[in-house]
Each structure stands twice: as structure tokens, then as C-alpha cells.
């Protein structure tokens, strides 16, 4: 005979389990360096460096004594040199098998690569680079202001490529700041949430097209990269996606928020059900989020530093290719190349075409 008390207990346990499964928040993970990601993303980092005035040669005007030059990743006096020795940034290094999406929120980045492409971008611009079969590039942070500080802030996001696209030719394009949709949503009390849509769409506002071989190029993959800035006390409900998509909110600035009834402080990645309405209620101070979303590629990921493949054998092939070809070599005078003659933002493509923002 079945014990009625056991039936009741099992029903109560099922109710608790169902509640947990149906809650919009799935998991919460502390932000580290780099930030944790989920397929189709494989890397995400937020850089914020409050550099001093420049020295006239694009480096800091203060002493570099006490820094681990070449490996300066510890914040000292509010900034880091990273791998740079004279100018902060990342001298020439290779990539293969994925894409970099670089959102330059403050300051400037000088890009040079093994294809002969180059550019200076910043202050809201986005660079979308498909590494494909392989490319070398450098990313330096020129301190162009000699009479005031040079704050630099950026996100770099690595979006994986499916196996069919891992060997495509390298490609890059600029999404200049004025082409990135900026949407303001007012709640019932007139409090605003400001969104920038780098990939995907929001309420009919669609981001510029990504590179043609990107996982994001097919809208069925539901890739979204948004930044959100919420006024104190603002409320927003994020639109739903399919239950195939994975959605993560990176709460990196502010005091406190409530997400679908749960309270959070900054410094966490919050994974939510993309197919359920996510309600964000901000606390007493302006806050900021990065949102990453996409349908997983669902293929094996084998990573060896800046090389990403599906198998160990493919990694060996990439390493052999890089050792043999240097992915086209390095056509620039310095591995930490800075565009010293540049007078503003520009992009030079491998075919020689020059583009400047409107």
C-alpha cells in the first residue's frame, strides 16, 4: 500500500524542483579575469585603465619603475601596461579559429595586422575581426592627450567559429559608433535604460551586420551583444528569445539590482532563461551590464592560448602553419606599432581602401 504521507512529500519536493527549474535565474558566478563565458562565447574581458597624460610619444608621462614590464597586469595607480613596454597594450600576437569583438568605450586602440590592415578606433566604436585560418595583430592603447588623463575602457569578446568556418580567410570590419544602435527605454515612472546593440536586435532596432562567416551572421543563432546602462531606480523587462539560446548578464558597475526577484551586487555573471521574461529593477545608483546571448555551437572546443580548434590534431596543424607562415608575417616597423601620423579615427583594409567615420 502506498503511504499517503510519502505522496504528499514527493509532491512538495516536485513543487520545489519545478519552482527552481522555472525561475528566470539559472546560475550566478563571480566575475574573474577573464570573465566566465558560455558557448558560443569562449572569452570575455573588461579593461578599465585610468592612464595619466601622455608623454608626447603615446606612452604615459610618469615613471614605469616598479612595473613588471612585458607582463604588467596588476593595477598600479589605476592602470596597467599589459604587454607593452613603451605604449600600453598588446604587441603583435596570433589568433586562429574564432572572432574578436572589441568594444572601445573610452580611449583609443591602434590596430595593425599581418594582412596590412590598420586602424585607430575608440569612443564607442567596435571592431569585429574574424581570425579564421590565422592572423597576427597588435592592439595598442595610444595615450593621445598630453594635457589631461587618458582613460581607456573596452570589452573584448571572443566568439567561437563553427568548424565549417574555422579556416575562412581572416577579415575585419569597423562598426563605427554612429552606426551602433542606441535605444532608450523609459519605464512607467520615466526612469531610463540606455542600450547599445552591438549584435542582434532589440524591439526592432538591429545591429550592423557582423562579418559574413560569423556565427552571428545567421539570425537563427540568436547572437546578442548589448550593453545596458540603467538610471537609478529604472526598471526594464528584457524581450524573450528561444529556449535554445543561452543568455548571461554581466553586472559590472553599480550598487545593487533585483533580477526577477533576486537581489545582486556588482561583480557577478547571472545566467537567466532566455525564453522567459527577465525583469531588472535597479537600485539607488546608476548601474551597467553587458549581455551576451547565443545558441550554442555545440562542437568540441580545444584551445591552446590564442588558437581554437575542434581537435588536438587541428591545434597541431595550426601551430605548424603559424611556425611556417607567421600568418603572413609582420609588415609593420614595430611589433607594438602605433599610428604616429594619424590625426583621427580611420580604418585601412587589406585591399588598401581607407575608411573614416562620418
C-alpha positions as CSV (number, residue, x, y, z in Angstrom):
1,X,0.0,0.0,0.0
2,X,1.3,3.5,-0.9
3,X,1.9,5.8,2.1
4,X,-0.2,9.0,1.6
5,X,2.4,11.0,3.6
6,X,5.1,9.8,1.1
7,X,2.9,11.0,-1.9
8,X,2.4,14.4,-0.3
9,X,6.2,14.7,0.5
10,X,7.0,13.8,-3.1
11,X,4.5,16.3,-4.5
12,X,6.0,19.0,-2.3
13,X,9.5,18.1,-3.4
14,X,8.4,18.2,-7.0
15,X,6.9,21.6,-6.5
16,X,10.2,23.0,-5.1
17,X,12.1,21.4,-8.0
18,X,9.7,22.8,-10.6
19,X,9.9,26.3,-9.0
20,X,13.7,26.2,-9.2
21,X,13.6,25.0,-12.8
22,X,11.1,27.7,-13.8
23,X,12.9,30.6,-12.1
24,X,14.4,33.0,-14.7
25,X,17.8,33.0,-12.9
26,X,19.7,29.8,-13.6
27,X,23.1,30.3,-12.0
28,X,25.3,33.0,-10.5
29,X,29.1,33.1,-11.0
30,X,31.7,35.6,-9.6
31,X,33.5,37.7,-12.2
32,X,37.1,36.8,-12.6
33,X,39.8,37.9,-15.0
34,X,38.8,37.0,-17.7
35,X,35.1,36.7,-17.2
36,X,33.4,33.3,-17.4
37,X,31.6,32.6,-20.7
38,X,29.3,30.0,-22.3
39,X,29.1,28.5,-25.8
40,X,29.2,30.2,-28.4
41,X,31.5,32.6,-26.5
42,X,34.9,31.5,-25.3
43,X,36.4,34.6,-23.7
44,X,35.4,37.9,-22.3
45,X,37.4,40.6,-20.6
46,X,36.7,44.1,-19.3
47,X,39.6,46.6,-19.3
48,X,39.3,49.8,-17.4
49,X,42.6,51.8,-17.0
50,X,42.8,55.4,-15.9
51,X,46.0,56.3,-17.7
52,X,47.8,59.6,-16.9
53,X,48.5,62.3,-19.5
54,X,50.6,61.1,-22.5
55,X,54.3,61.8,-22.9
56,X,54.1,63.0,-26.5
57,X,55.1,59.6,-27.8
58,X,51.8,57.9,-26.8
59,X,53.1,56.4,-23.6
60,X,52.5,57.5,-20.0
61,X,54.1,60.7,-18.8
62,X,55.1,59.1,-15.5
63,X,57.8,56.7,-14.5
64,X,57.3,53.0,-15.2
65,X,59.5,52.0,-12.3
66,X,58.1,49.2,-10.2
67,X,56.1,47.6,-13.0
68,X,56.7,44.2,-14.4
69,X,57.2,45.5,-18.0
70,X,56.1,42.9,-20.5
71,X,53.7,41.3,-18.1
72,X,52.1,44.3,-16.3
73,X,48.6,43.0,-15.4
74,X,48.5,44.3,-11.8
75,X,46.6,47.6,-11.4
76,X,49.0,50.2,-10.0
77,X,48.0,53.8,-9.7
78,X,44.8,52.8,-11.6
79,X,46.3,51.4,-14.8
80,X,48.4,48.7,-16.4
81,X,50.9,48.5,-19.3
82,X,49.9,44.8,-20.1
83,X,52.5,43.5,-22.6
84,X,53.5,47.0,-23.8
85,X,56.9,48.4,-22.9
86,X,56.5,52.0,-24.0
87,X,52.9,52.2,-25.0
88,X,50.2,50.2,-23.1
89,X,48.6,47.4,-24.9
90,X,49.2,44.1,-26.7
91,X,52.0,43.9,-29.3
92,X,51.8,41.5,-32.2
93,X,50.2,38.2,-31.4
94,X,48.4,35.5,-33.4
95,X,44.8,34.3,-33.4
96,X,43.1,31.4,-35.2
97,X,39.7,29.7,-35.2
98,X,37.4,32.4,-33.6
99,X,36.4,36.1,-33.7
100,X,37.3,39.0,-31.6
101,X,34.6,41.7,-30.9
102,X,36.3,44.7,-29.4
103,X,34.0,47.4,-27.9
104,X,36.1,50.5,-27.3
105,X,34.0,52.5,-24.8
106,X,36.6,55.1,-23.8
107,X,40.0,56.0,-25.1
108,X,41.6,54.7,-28.4
109,X,43.0,51.5,-29.8
110,X,45.6,51.3,-32.6
111,X,45.2,48.2,-34.7
112,X,47.8,46.7,-37.1
113,X,47.8,43.2,-38.6
114,X,49.6,40.8,-40.8
115,X,47.3,41.4,-43.7
116,X,48.5,45.0,-43.9
117,X,45.2,46.3,-42.4
118,X,45.3,49.1,-39.8
119,X,43.1,51.5,-37.8
120,X,42.5,53.7,-34.9
121,X,39.2,53.5,-33.2
122,X,37.6,54.3,-29.9
123,X,35.0,56.4,-28.0
124,X,32.2,53.9,-28.8
125,X,33.5,52.2,-31.9
126,X,33.5,48.4,-32.3
127,X,36.0,46.3,-34.2
128,X,34.8,42.9,-35.4
129,X,37.7,40.6,-36.5
130,X,37.4,37.1,-37.9
131,X,40.7,35.4,-37.3
132,X,39.6,32.3,-39.4
133,X,42.6,30.4,-40.6
134,X,45.0,32.8,-38.9
135,X,46.1,36.4,-38.5
136,X,48.6,38.4,-36.4
137,X,47.5,41.7,-34.9
138,X,48.6,44.2,-32.3
139,X,46.3,46.3,-30.2
140,X,48.0,49.3,-28.6
141,X,46.4,52.0,-26.4
142,X,47.9,55.3,-27.5
143,X,47.7,58.0,-24.9
144,X,47.0,60.8,-27.3
145,X,46.2,63.5,-24.8
146,X,49.2,65.2,-23.3
147,X,47.3,67.8,-21.3
148,X,44.8,65.5,-19.5
149,X,44.3,61.9,-18.4
150,X,43.6,59.2,-21.0
151,X,41.0,56.8,-19.5
152,X,40.7,53.6,-21.6
153,X,37.8,51.2,-21.3
154,X,36.9,48.3,-23.5
155,X,35.4,44.9,-23.7
156,X,37.0,42.2,-25.8
157,X,34.8,39.2,-26.5
158,X,35.8,36.0,-28.3
159,X,33.0,34.5,-30.3
160,X,33.7,30.9,-31.5
161,X,33.5,29.9,-35.1
162,X,31.9,26.6,-36.1
163,X,34.1,24.0,-37.7
164,X,32.9,24.9,-41.2
165,X,34.2,28.5,-40.7
166,X,37.4,27.9,-38.8
167,X,39.6,28.0,-41.9
168,X,38.0,31.0,-43.7
169,X,40.3,33.9,-44.7
170,X,40.9,36.5,-41.9
171,X,38.6,39.5,-42.2
172,X,37.9,42.6,-40.2
173,X,35.4,45.5,-40.3
174,X,34.6,48.5,-38.2
175,X,31.3,49.3,-36.6
176,X,31.7,53.0,-36.1
177,X,30.0,54.5,-33.0
178,X,27.3,56.3,-35.1
179,X,26.3,53.0,-36.7
180,X,25.7,51.2,-33.5
181,X,22.0,51.5,-32.5
182,X,21.4,53.3,-29.2
183,X,18.0,52.8,-27.7
184,X,16.5,54.5,-24.6
185,X,13.6,52.7,-22.9
186,X,11.6,54.6,-20.3
187,X,9.7,52.7,-17.6
188,X,6.3,53.7,-16.2
189,X,8.0,56.3,-13.9
190,X,10.1,57.9,-16.6
191,X,13.3,56.2,-15.5
192,X,15.5,55.3,-18.5
193,X,17.6,52.3,-19.5
194,X,20.1,53.0,-22.3
195,X,21.1,50.1,-24.6
196,X,23.8,49.8,-27.2
197,X,23.2,47.0,-29.7
198,X,26.5,45.6,-31.0
199,X,25.0,42.3,-32.2
200,X,21.4,41.1,-32.6
201,X,18.3,43.3,-32.2
202,X,16.1,44.9,-29.6
203,X,12.5,45.9,-30.2
204,X,13.1,46.3,-33.9
205,X,16.4,48.0,-33.6
206,X,19.1,45.8,-35.3
207,X,22.8,46.0,-35.0
208,X,25.0,46.4,-38.1
209,X,25.7,43.1,-39.9
210,X,28.6,41.2,-38.5
211,X,31.3,39.6,-40.6
212,X,29.9,37.2,-43.2
213,X,31.3,34.0,-41.7
214,X,30.4,34.8,-38.1
215,X,28.1,32.5,-36.1
216,X,26.2,35.8,-35.5
217,X,25.6,36.3,-39.3
218,X,22.7,33.8,-39.1
219,X,19.8,35.3,-37.1
220,X,18.6,31.8,-36.2
221,X,21.7,31.6,-33.9
222,X,20.2,34.5,-31.8
223,X,23.5,36.1,-31.0
224,X,23.1,39.3,-29.0
225,X,25.8,41.5,-27.6
226,X,24.3,44.5,-25.7
227,X,25.4,47.0,-23.1
228,X,22.9,48.4,-20.7
229,X,23.1,51.5,-18.6
230,X,20.3,52.0,-16.1
231,X,19.4,55.1,-14.3
232,X,18.9,54.9,-10.5
233,X,15.5,53.2,-9.9
234,X,15.0,52.2,-13.5
235,X,13.1,49.0,-14.4
236,X,13.3,47.1,-17.7
237,X,12.0,43.8,-19.0
238,X,14.2,42.1,-21.5
239,X,12.5,40.5,-24.5
240,X,12.4,36.7,-24.7
241,X,14.5,34.6,-27.1
242,X,14.0,30.9,-27.8
243,X,14.8,28.1,-25.3
244,X,17.7,27.2,-27.5
245,X,19.6,30.4,-26.6
246,X,21.9,30.9,-23.6
247,X,21.8,34.4,-22.0
248,X,24.2,35.8,-19.5
249,X,24.1,39.2,-17.7
250,X,27.4,40.6,-16.5
251,X,26.7,43.1,-13.7
252,X,30.0,45.1,-13.5
253,X,29.1,48.5,-12.2
254,X,26.5,49.9,-9.8
255,X,25.4,49.3,-6.2
256,X,22.5,46.8,-6.3
257,X,19.9,45.4,-8.6
258,X,16.9,43.0,-8.4
259,X,16.6,40.5,-11.2
260,X,13.4,38.6,-11.4
261,X,13.0,39.0,-7.6
262,X,16.6,38.1,-6.6
263,X,19.0,40.7,-5.2
264,X,22.5,41.2,-6.6
265,X,25.6,43.4,-6.1
266,X,28.2,44.0,-8.8
267,X,30.8,41.5,-9.7
268,X,28.7,38.6,-10.9
269,X,27.6,36.8,-14.1
270,X,23.9,36.0,-13.9
271,X,22.7,33.3,-16.3
272,X,19.0,33.6,-17.0
273,X,16.5,31.7,-19.0
274,X,16.5,33.5,-22.4
275,X,12.9,32.2,-23.1
276,X,11.5,33.8,-20.0
277,X,10.9,37.5,-19.3
278,X,13.8,38.9,-17.3
279,X,12.8,41.9,-15.2
280,X,15.7,44.1,-13.9
281,X,15.0,46.6,-11.2
282,X,17.9,48.9,-10.5
283,X,18.8,50.2,-7.0
284,X,19.8,53.7,-5.9
285,X,22.8,54.2,-8.2
286,X,23.3,54.0,-11.9
287,X,24.3,50.5,-13.0
288,X,25.8,48.8,-16.0
289,X,25.5,45.4,-17.6
290,X,27.0,43.5,-20.5
291,X,24.6,41.0,-22.1
292,X,25.9,38.0,-24.1
293,X,23.5,35.6,-25.7
294,X,23.5,33.0,-28.4
295,X,22.5,29.5,-29.4
296,X,25.5,27.2,-28.6
297,X,27.5,25.9,-31.5
298,X,27.7,22.6,-29.7
299,X,31.0,21.4,-31.0
300,X,34.2,20.3,-29.1
301,X,36.4,23.2,-28.2
302,X,40.2,22.6,-28.0
303,X,42.0,25.8,-27.1
304,X,45.8,26.4,-27.0
305,X,46.3,30.0,-26.0
306,X,45.2,32.2,-28.9
307,X,44.3,29.2,-31.1
308,X,40.9,27.5,-31.0
309,X,40.0,24.3,-32.9
310,X,37.8,21.2,-32.6
311,X,40.6,18.6,-32.1
312,X,44.1,18.3,-30.8
313,X,45.3,17.4,-34.3
314,X,43.8,20.6,-35.7
315,X,45.7,22.6,-33.0
316,X,49.0,20.9,-34.2
317,X,48.2,21.9,-37.7
318,X,47.6,25.5,-36.7
319,X,50.8,25.6,-34.8
320,X,52.7,24.2,-37.8
321,X,51.0,26.7,-40.1
322,X,51.9,29.6,-37.8
323,X,55.6,28.5,-37.5
324,X,55.8,28.1,-41.3
325,X,54.0,31.2,-42.4
326,X,53.7,33.5,-39.4
327,X,50.1,34.0,-40.8
328,X,51.5,36.4,-43.5
329,X,54.4,37.8,-41.5
330,X,54.6,41.3,-39.9
331,X,54.7,44.2,-42.4
332,X,55.0,47.0,-39.7
333,X,58.1,48.6,-38.4
334,X,57.5,47.6,-34.8
335,X,55.6,44.8,-33.0
336,X,53.9,47.4,-30.8
337,X,53.0,49.6,-33.8
338,X,51.3,52.9,-33.1
339,X,49.9,55.1,-35.9
340,X,52.0,58.2,-35.1
341,X,50.9,60.1,-38.2
342,X,47.2,59.6,-37.6
343,X,45.1,62.7,-37.0
344,X,41.9,60.9,-36.1
345,X,40.0,57.7,-36.4
346,X,40.4,55.5,-39.5
347,X,40.4,52.0,-40.9
348,X,42.7,50.8,-43.7
349,X,41.6,47.5,-45.2
350,X,43.9,44.8,-46.8
351,X,42.9,46.0,-50.3
352,X,44.1,49.5,-49.5
353,X,40.7,51.0,-49.0
354,X,40.6,53.8,-46.4
355,X,37.5,54.4,-44.3
356,X,36.8,57.1,-41.8
357,X,33.7,57.6,-39.7
358,X,31.2,60.2,-40.8
